[in-house]
Amino acid sequence: MASGNILIADDDAAIRTVLNQALSRAGYEVRVTGNAATLWRWVQAGEGDLVITDVVMPDENAFDLLPRIKKLRPDLPIIVMSAQNTFMTAIKASERGAYDYLPKPFDLKDLVSIVGRALSQPKARATRETTEEIEGMPLVGRSPAMQEIYRTLARLMQTDLTVMITGESGTGKELVAKALHDYGKRRAGPFVAINMAAIPRDLIESELFGHEKGAFTGAAARSVGRFEQAEGGTLFLDEIGDMPMEAQTRLLRVLQQGEYTTVGGRAPIRTNVRIVAATNKDLRILIQQGLFREDLFFRLNVVPLRLPPLRERTEDIPDLVRHFFKLAATQGLPLKYVDGAALERMKRHRWPGNIRELENLVRRLAALYPQETVTEQLVETELGFDAAPPSDRPSLMNGAPAMAPAAFAADDGASLSMSVEHHLASLFKAHGDDLPPAGLYHRVLREVEGPLLSAALAATRGNQIKAAELLGLNRNTLRKKVRDLDIRLMRSPR
């Protein structure tokens, strides 16, 4: 039977009752209070083997009380509960010395299990106390899936454990890696990111480890690699599944021995970086195919962290939309509001591009429409499902007819090619026995290419360099196409 004295502080009488009953049945002695002053008096008197406290109480915020408790009784485990289920709540709980953080509502079995673990290791790890007030919110969402990520991140902040982040494209893997760095003990050091898929395979080793003068043709001077740039900080290895085998072998040596040599160099260089890797591929399948080293996988996969696709956390869409509209407003776009029907329509979309796709949608809605309130019809038009007539949508092009958004519908798993085929079949059917006008091939290419380029430019607010990167085009090629198609972005209303 479990044993121990539990102190509970929560201003909600119903929660105090439920916790009292659950923990008493588990064998613990329980004392409850509705304010922070009584809890502090009990702690000062030496009572309690563990504290469970809400964050917001009528007389004092628990985040102000926690540092005093940890200073007086550093070995007293504290579990923090909160209905303010944000990333920053989890981080603040960790930084102020909480043993664990539980978002409300929570499962009573989980709470009892956490209490048991905390009491079985009374010398709970102490986290550093900080007086720095953290501003901003790098991660957005209150869904259960995101709450679990917040809790995991909070536990990892003060460690140097290697983390493997997996998830579909657009789920925010680099954002999570940056949060691990910015709120961890290496925050004073550099955060360096490298995308393995964006670098020619024969240059990856040089990019990672640097090279000496004369190491290969064109190496006119010594070059610093990403490991050296990230010294004392965090190195984010994005799309790790695209790393060639030769570079994998060298990376494994770094992880095993903590040192590397530059390309063309001989003297080993000690390194002190935290590694965070990410991939949208299944590395276990790549291992079976002989494309990824199994020993490297186990070195990188110390703490696996899966980011859910947006379709698994649709309850976060309202918060994300508000966040992106506010972000767009700080960049000069008009602030918009979204009605309930429009949000529900967004929740029904499958979001193959995940959060990145949602952010691009919000930018288009902010840039292209004068209405202050975004309606379901506008969202329907932009998502391309049962779209409004083309005349109802602001044109991004001059001189090129825009294909109706419905032509690009991909509902219920239909592919883009099937949608285009259906659109063209309707065109031929409309002409009966007569063929459409000559030049149909170039006309269709123009109708598809024009809206695609315009949408990319709208999403990047007219930045052709970023739009070219988004599309995978050379910048000069994009400029020529913009000129040839006479594409002009609408000016945002001020």
C-alpha positions in Angstrom: 0.0 0.0 0.0 1.2 3.5 -0.9 2.2 5.9 1.9 3.0 9.5 2.2 1.5 12.9 3.0 0.2 14.9 0.1 -0.5 18.6 0.2 -3.1 19.9 -2.3 -3.8 23.5 -3.2 -6.5 24.4 -5.7 -9.3 27.1 -5.5 -11.7 24.7 -7.2 -13.6 22.7 -4.4 -14.6 20.0 -6.9 -11.0 19.3 -7.9 -9.9 19.3 -4.3 -12.6 16.7 -3.5 -11.8 14.4 -6.5 -8.0 14.5 -5.8 -8.6 13.9 -2.1 -10.7 10.8 -2.8 -8.4 9.4 -5.5 -5.2 9.8 -3.4 -6.8 8.6 -0.2 -8.0 5.4 -1.9 -4.4 4.9 -3.1 -3.3 4.9 0.6 -2.0 8.5 1.0 -2.7 11.0 3.7 -4.1 14.1 2.1 -4.5 17.7 3.2 -6.3 20.2 1.0 -6.6 24.0 0.8 -8.0 26.6 -1.6 -5.2 29.2 -1.2 -1.4 29.6 -1.5 -1.0 31.1 2.0 -2.1 28.0 3.8 0.0 25.8 1.5 3.1 27.9 2.3 2.4 27.7 6.0 2.2 23.9 5.8 5.5 23.7 3.9 7.2 26.1 6.4 6.1 23.8 9.2 7.7 20.8 7.5 4.5 19.1 6.6 4.0 17.0 3.4 6.1 14.6 1.4 4.7 16.0 -1.9 2.8 19.1 -3.1 0.1 19.2 -5.8 -0.8 22.8 -6.7 -2.8 24.7 -9.2 -1.1 27.7 -10.9 -3.7 30.4 -10.5 -5.0 30.8 -7.0 -6.9 33.7 -5.4 -4.0 35.1 -3.3 -0.8 34.1 -5.2 0.3 32.6 -8.4 2.0 29.2 -7.8 4.9 30.2 -10.1 5.8 32.9 -7.6 5.5 30.5 -4.7 7.5 27.6 -6.2 10.9 29.2 -5.9 10.4 29.9 -2.2 9.3 26.3 -1.6 12.3 25.0 -3.5 14.7 27.2 -1.6 13.3 26.2 1.8 12.8 22.5 0.9 14.7 21.6 -2.3 13.9 17.9 -2.0 10.1 18.4 -1.8 8.5 17.2 -5.1 5.9 19.6 -6.6 3.4 18.7 -9.2 1.9 21.7 -11.0 -1.7 21.6 -12.5 -3.0 24.3 -14.9 -5.9 25.0 -17.2 -3.6 27.4 -19.0 -2.3 24.7 -21.2 0.4 26.4 -23.2 4.0 25.6 -24.0 5.2 28.4 -21.7 3.2 27.0 -18.8 5.1 23.8 -19.0 8.4 25.6 -19.4 7.8 27.9 -16.4 6.8 24.9 -14.2 10.1 23.2 -15.1 12.2 26.2 -14.6 10.7 27.0 -11.2 11.5 23.5 -10.0 8.3 21.5 -10.5 8.7 17.7 -10.6 6.1 17.5 -13.3 3.3 19.5 -15.0 -0.2 18.3 -15.7 -2.6 20.1 -18.0 -6.2 20.2 -16.9 -8.3 18.1 -17.4 -6.0 15.1 -16.6 -6.4 11.4 -16.0 -6.5 10.5 -12.3 -4.6 7.3 -13.0 -1.8 9.3 -14.5 -1.7 11.6 -11.5 -1.6 8.8 -9.0 1.2 7.1 -11.1 3.2 10.4 -11.1 2.8 10.8 -7.4 4.1 7.2 -6.9 7.2 7.9 -9.0 7.9 11.2 -7.3 7.7 9.7 -3.8 9.8 6.7 -4.8 12.7 9.0 -5.6 12.5 11.7 -3.0 15.8 13.3 -4.1 14.0 14.8 -7.1 16.2 16.5 -9.6 16.6 20.2 -8.9 16.2 22.5 -11.9 17.8 25.9 -11.9 15.8 28.8 -10.8 15.5 31.8 -13.1 14.3 35.3 -12.6 14.1 35.9 -16.4 10.6 36.4 -17.6 10.1 34.4 -20.8 8.1 36.3 -23.4 6.4 35.0 -26.5 5.2 31.6 -27.4 7.2 29.6 -29.9 4.7 26.7 -29.9 0.9 27.0 -30.2 -1.8 24.6 -29.3 -3.7 23.2 -26.3 -4.7 19.7 -27.7 -3.7 16.6 -25.7 -1.1 15.8 -28.3 0.6 19.1 -27.9 0.4 19.0 -24.1 2.4 15.8 -24.1 5.0 17.4 -26.3 5.2 20.4 -23.9 5.7 18.1 -21.0 8.4 16.2 -22.8 10.2 19.4 -23.9 10.1 20.8 -20.4 11.9 17.6 -19.1 14.5 17.9 -21.8 15.3 21.6 -21.5 18.1 21.2 -18.9 19.7 18.1 -20.4 22.1 17.5 -23.3 20.3 14.4 -24.5 20.2 13.8 -28.2 16.7 14.2 -29.6 15.2 12.7 -32.7 12.2 14.6 -34.0 9.9 12.8 -36.5 6.9 14.1 -38.3 5.4 15.0 -41.7 6.7 18.0 -43.6 5.2 21.2 -42.2 4.6 20.0 -38.7 7.2 22.4 -37.1 10.2 20.2 -36.5 12.8 23.0 -36.7 10.5 25.2 -34.5 10.6 22.5 -31.8 14.4 22.1 -32.1 14.8 25.9 -31.8 12.6 25.9 -28.7 14.7 23.1 -27.1 17.7 25.4 -27.6 16.2 28.8 -26.8 14.8 27.6 -23.4 17.5 25.1 -22.5 20.9 25.5 -20.8 22.6 26.1 -24.1 20.6 29.1 -24.9 23.7 31.4 -24.7 25.3 29.4 -27.5 24.6 29.3 -31.2 21.8 27.4 -32.8 22.9 26.1 -36.2 20.7 24.3 -38.6 21.6 22.3 -41.7 19.2 20.6 -44.1 20.7 17.4 -45.5 18.3 17.3 -48.5 19.3 20.8 -49.6 23.1 20.2 -49.9 24.8 18.3 -52.7 25.8 14.9 -51.4 29.5 15.4 -52.2 29.6 18.6 -50.1 27.8 17.4 -46.9 31.0 16.3 -45.1 32.6 19.7 -45.9 29.5 21.5 -44.7 29.4 19.6 -41.5 33.1 19.3 -40.5 34.7 22.0 -42.6 37.7 21.6 -44.9 41.3 22.6 -45.1 42.9 24.6 -47.9 43.6 22.4 -50.8 41.5 19.5 -49.5 39.8 19.3 -52.9 39.5 21.2 -56.2 38.2 24.7 -55.4 39.2 24.6 -51.7 41.2 27.9 -51.9 41.0 28.5 -48.1 40.1 26.8 -44.9 36.4 26.6 -44.3 34.6 26.3 -41.0 32.0 23.6 -40.7 28.6 23.6 -38.9 30.0 21.6 -36.0 32.6 24.4 -35.3 29.9 27.1 -35.8 27.6 25.4 -33.3 30.3 24.9 -30.6 28.8 25.3 -27.2 25.3 25.4 -28.6 22.9 23.2 -30.6 23.3 21.6 -34.1 20.0 20.8 -35.8 20.4 18.1 -38.5 17.2 18.3 -40.5 16.2 15.6 -43.0 18.8 13.3 -41.5 17.4 10.4 -43.6 19.0 12.1 -46.7 22.5 12.0 -45.3 24.8 9.8 -47.5 26.5 6.8 -46.0 30.0 8.3 -45.9 28.8 11.2 -43.9 26.8 8.9 -41.6 30.0 7.1 -40.7 31.8 10.3 -39.8 28.8 11.5 -37.8 28.7 8.3 -35.8 32.4 8.8 -34.9 31.5 12.3 -33.5 28.7 10.9 -31.4 30.8 8.1 -30.1 34.1 9.9 -29.4 33.1 13.5 -29.2 35.6 14.6 -31.9 36.0 14.9 -35.6 38.5 15.9 -38.3 38.0 18.4 -41.1 38.0 17.2 -44.7 41.7 17.1 -45.6 42.7 17.6 -41.9 44.5 15.2 -39.6 44.3 16.6 -36.1 41.2 15.6 -34.2 39.0 18.5 -33.0 37.0 18.1 -29.8 33.4 19.2 -30.0 30.8 20.3 -27.5 27.4 20.5 -29.2 24.0 19.2 -28.5 22.6 17.2 -31.5 18.9 17.4 -32.4 18.0 15.5 -35.6 14.8 15.4 -37.6 13.2 13.5 -40.4 9.9 13.0 -42.2 11.0 9.5 -43.3 10.8 6.1 -41.5 14.4 5.5 -40.7 13.7 1.9 -39.8 12.7 1.3 -43.4 15.8 3.0 -44.6 17.8 0.7 -42.4 16.2 -2.3 -43.9 17.0 -0.9 -47.4 20.7 -0.4 -46.4 20.4 3.4 -46.7 20.8 4.3 -43.1 23.2 2.9 -40.4 21.4 1.1 -37.6 24.1 2.1 -35.1 23.8 5.7 -36.0 20.0 5.5 -35.6 20.3 4.3 -32.0 22.8 7.0 -31.3 20.4 9.7 -32.6 17.2 8.2 -31.3 18.0 8.7 -27.6 14.8 10.6 -27.0 12.3 10.2 -29.8 9.7 13.0 -30.2 6.9 12.6 -32.7 5.1 15.7 -33.9 1.5 15.0 -34.8 0.1 16.1 -38.2 -2.4 18.9 -38.1 -5.3 16.6 -38.9 -4.6 14.9 -35.5 -4.9 18.1 -33.6 -7.6 20.1 -35.4 -8.8 21.6 -32.0 -5.6 23.7 -32.2 -6.6 25.3 -35.5 -8.4 28.4 -33.9 -5.3 29.2 -31.8 -3.0 28.7 -34.7 -5.1 30.9 -37.0 -5.2 33.7 -34.5 -1.5 33.4 -34.0 -0.7 33.5 -37.7 -3.0 36.5 -38.3 -1.3 38.4 -35.5 2.1 37.5 -36.9 1.0 38.6 -40.4 -0.2 41.9 -38.9 3.3 42.6 -37.4 4.6 42.2 -40.9 2.4 44.9 -42.4 -0.7 42.8 -43.4 -4.2 43.8 -42.1 -5.4 42.1 -39.0 -8.3 39.8 -39.7 -10.8 37.8 -37.7 -12.3 34.4 -38.5 -16.0 33.5 -37.9 -17.0 30.2 -36.4 -18.2 28.6 -39.6 -14.9 29.4 -41.3 -13.0 27.7 -38.5 -15.2 24.6 -38.7 -14.5 24.5 -42.4 -10.7 24.6 -41.7 -11.1 21.8 -39.2 -12.6 19.6 -41.9 -9.7 20.0 -44.3 -7.0 17.3 -44.2 -4.0 19.7 -44.3 -1.5 17.6 -46.3 0.9 20.5 -45.9 0.2 20.7 -42.1 0.9 23.9 -40.2 3.0 25.4 -43.0 -0.1 25.0 -45.3 -2.3 26.7 -42.7 0.1 29.6 -42.3 0.2 30.1 -46.0 -3.6 30.1 -46.1 -3.8 32.7 -43.4 -1.3 34.9 -45.3 -3.3 34.7 -48.5 -6.5 35.5 -46.6 -4.8 38.5 -45.0 -3.3 39.7 -48.3 -5.9 39.1 -50.9 -9.3 40.1 -49.3 -10.4 43.4 -48.1 -13.0 42.0 -45.6 -12.1 42.3 -41.9 -13.9 39.1 -41.1 -12.9 35.8 -42.9 -16.0 33.8 -43.8 -16.6 30.2 -44.6 -17.0 31.2 -48.3 -13.5 32.8 -48.4 -12.0 29.7 -46.8 -13.9 27.5 -49.2 -12.6 29.4 -52.2 -9.0 29.3 -51.0 -9.1 25.6 -50.1 -10.6 24.8 -53.5 -13.5 22.7 -52.3 -16.9 23.5 -53.9 -15.2 26.8 -54.7 -17.0 30.0 -55.4 -17.0 31.2 -59.1 -13.7 32.5 -60.3 -15.1 36.0 -60.6 -15.7 36.1 -56.8 -12.0 35.7 -56.1 -9.5 38.5 -56.4 -7.3 37.9 -59.5 -3.5 37.8 -59.0 -2.8 37.9 -62.7 -3.2 40.2 -65.7 -3.4 38.7 -69.1 -3.7 35.0 -68.0 -7.1 33.4 -67.4 -7.2 31.8 -64.0 -8.5 28.2 -63.8 -11.3 27.8 -61.3 -10.2 26.7 -57.9 -12.6 23.7 -58.2 -10.3 22.4 -60.9 -7.7 21.8 -58.3 -9.9 20.1 -55.7 -8.4 17.1 -54.0 -11.2 16.1 -51.7 -11.6 12.5 -50.5 -8.1 11.6 -51.6 -8.6 12.6 -55.3 -5.2 13.6 -56.8 -4.4 16.9 -58.5 -4.0 15.1 -61.8 -7.4 13.5 -61.5 -9.0 16.9 -60.8 -7.2 18.5 -63.8 -8.3 15.6 -66.0 -11.9 16.1 -64.9 -11.7 19.8 -65.7 -10.3 19.2 -69.2 -12.8 16.4 -69.9 -15.6 19.0 -69.1 -13.9 21.4 -71.4 -13.9 18.9 -74.3 -17.5 17.9 -73.5 -18.6 21.5 -73.7 -17.3 21.8 -77.3 -19.2 18.7 -78.4 -17.9 17.4 -81.7 -15.8 20.6 -82.2 -12.3 20.6 -80.7 -11.3 23.5 -78.5 -9.2 26.3 -79.9 -5.7 25.5 -80.9 -2.9 26.0 -78.4 -4.6 24.2 -75.6 -1.4 22.6 -74.3 0.3 26.0 -73.6 -3.0 27.5 -72.4 -3.4 24.8 -69.7 0.2 25.2 -68.7 -0.3 28.9 -68.4 -3.5 28.5 -66.4 -1.8 26.1 -63.9 1.6 27.8 -63.7 0.3 31.4 -63.3 -1.8 30.7 -60.1 0.9 28.5 -58.7 3.6 31.2 -59.0 1.1 33.9 -57.8 0.2 31.9 -54.7 3.9 31.3 -53.9 4.6 35.0 -54.2 1.5 35.9 -52.1 2.6 33.4 -49.4 6.1 35.0 -49.3 4.7 38.6 -49.5 6.3 39.2 -52.9 9.8 38.0 -51.9 11.0 36.4 -55.1 14.0 34.8 -53.4 11.8 33.0 -50.9 9.2 32.1 -53.5 11.9 30.6 -55.7 13.1 28.5 -52.8 9.5 27.4 -52.0 8.9 26.4 -55.6 12.4 24.8 -56.1 13.1 27.1 -59.0 16.2 29.2 -59.9 15.5 32.8 -58.9 16.2 34.0 -62.5 13.8 31.4 -63.9 11.1 32.7 -61.5 11.7 36.3 -62.5 11.4 35.4 -66.2 8.2 33.5 -65.6 6.7 36.4 -63.6 7.6 38.8 -66.4 6.3 36.5 -69.2 3.0 35.8 -67.4 2.7 39.4 -66.3 2.0 38.4 -62.7 1.3 41.1 -60.3 0.5 40.8 -56.6 -2.4 42.9 -55.3 -1.4 45.5 -52.8 -2.5 44.8 -49.3 -5.0 47.4 -48.0 -3.5 49.6 -45.3 
